[in-house]
Amino acid sequence: MTDFPISTLHGDDSLLIESVALSEIAERFGTPTYVYSRQALTDAYHAYEQALAGRRATICYAVKANSNLGILDAFARLGAGFDIVSGGELKRVLAAGGDPAKVVFSGVGKTVDEIRLALDACIGCFNIESPEELDRLDTTARAMGKTAPIAFRVNPDVDPKTHPYISTGLKANKFGVAYSDARALYRRAATMDGIAVCGIASHIGSQLLDPAPVAEAAERVLALVKQLNADGIELDHIDIGGGMGIRYDDEILPGATRFLAPVLEVLAGRPEALHLEPGRSLIGNAGLLLTRVEFLKHGEEKHFAIVDAAMNDLARPALYDAYHAVVPVQRSDTPAQTYDVVGPICESGDFLARDRQLAVRAGDLLAILSAGAYGMTMASNYNTRPRAAEVMVDGEVCYAIRERERVEDLYANEHRLP
Ligand SMILES: *Cc1c(COP(=O)(O)O)cnc(C)c1O
């Protein structure tokens, strides 16, 4: 279990996260609750820093993985930059004390309002994904008397060999500008008064287990950088995106140092700074979803553990058929049985785990592991379910970093007929 920040004390029955018992967190904050380990996210960040030692580099945490202010604050204090995909995420970063100069703004559909917000905040770089977006940025920046720093996100057309929904660097994806168009676009951008060319970016996908496709993308990007240099265009940074995978089940992972080694080799000796945009690998295994078993239901073909968390809290199993390890928080002397762990939502897709051997009774607590990334940020209010509380554990203390939503909050902005 070394990838997960949980342990059992010798002679104790209850699972701990750092030095705090999960049963105590359930008692204090209720369930379902997302619980994060500050130590685990710090360790994940330091692993990247170590892998990049001696290089001019910025680790831009991908905010969409988990955008809670407490999480952003923790990364800001570690010195991280931020990769954002909306004006909303920018406001979060600013509210959490993040440095706007270290913000990169990705995404295919930036609105004029979002661009204005980002120009006002003086962010570090706009990652441009289309010629139309370049024009919009140039026009908006000039109208504000500003110059917008940009990188083009190029689509290197390499197959990251991951789930189709989370692969982004193929020709058929909506992301980035075509590799073959990039050189001409840079030349055009270099002539624009509202634009300052400062970098190049690529991001090929998520939950990558193999570093080879990232190194291949870096090679293609580097070939382009050399062409740009020949055109008299110098860049300040090369952004190789995020995407490093984490262990959910029995995946074998290289770790940050070995994952980045091939990329660092490709870019060895280059004057440009390196930018990274990791999300999942910084926060995924630092978080878990704590839930309580409401009922055990014994169907004709299957046994169900019906819990108080559901697909609205953690969508990944329903959305990607994703695997999350499930561990009982307390030891039980009941015999283990094979359960589907399901929520109370009226959808057959509402499951969190399938066919798991669990020794549980009604009322027991379960920890759904590896839920720190793309968990809370993808949560919804489906079935008018208030979203979960979020708790940060820091050594022997823990505190709420988000209060549990109240049902009244959910319809506070709605109106009856006039
Ligand atoms: C989602 C995303 C990331 C982060 O991906 P992870 O797999 O969470 O590391 C980085 N960059 C961009 C542009 C993204 O869209």
The ligand as an SDF file (V2000), in Angstrom:
LIG
                    3D

 15 15  0  0  0  0  0  0  0  0999 V2000
   -5.7970   17.7380  -17.9650 C   0  0  0  0  0  0  0  0  0  0  0  0
   -4.5920   18.4440  -18.4230 C   0  0  0  0  0  0  0  0  0  0  0  0
   -3.3910   18.2870  -17.7400 C   0  0  0  0  0  0  0  0  0  0  0  0
   -3.2130   17.3790  -16.5420 C   0  0  0  0  0  0  0  0  0  0  0  0
   -3.2820   16.0340  -16.8850 O   0  0  0  0  0  0  0  0  0  0  0  0
   -2.9860   14.9230  -15.7630 P   0  0  0  0  0  0  0  0  0  0  0  0
   -3.2170   13.6530  -16.4730 O   0  0  0  0  0  0  0  0  0  0  0  0
   -3.9290   15.1450  -14.6550 O   0  0  0  0  0  0  0  0  0  0  0  0
   -1.5650   15.0950  -15.3430 O   0  0  0  0  0  0  0  0  0  0  0  0
   -2.3020   19.0170  -18.1840 C   0  0  0  0  0  0  0  0  0  0  0  0
   -2.4000   19.8480  -19.2510 N   0  0  0  0  0  0  0  0  0  0  0  0
   -3.5430   20.0130  -19.9370 C   0  0  0  0  0  0  0  0  0  0  0  0
   -3.5870   20.9330  -21.0970 C   0  0  0  0  0  0  0  0  0  0  0  0
   -4.6790   19.3140  -19.5560 C   0  0  0  0  0  0  0  0  0  0  0  0
   -5.8130   19.4670  -20.2540 O   0  0  0  0  0  0  0  0  0  0  0  0
  1  2  1  0
  2  3  1  0
  2 14  2  0
  3  4  1  0
  3 10  2  0
  4  5  1  0
  5  6  1  0
  6  7  2  0
  6  8  1  0
  6  9  1  0
 10 11  1  0
 11 12  2  0
 12 13  1  0
 12 14  1  0
 14 15  1  0
M  END
$$$$
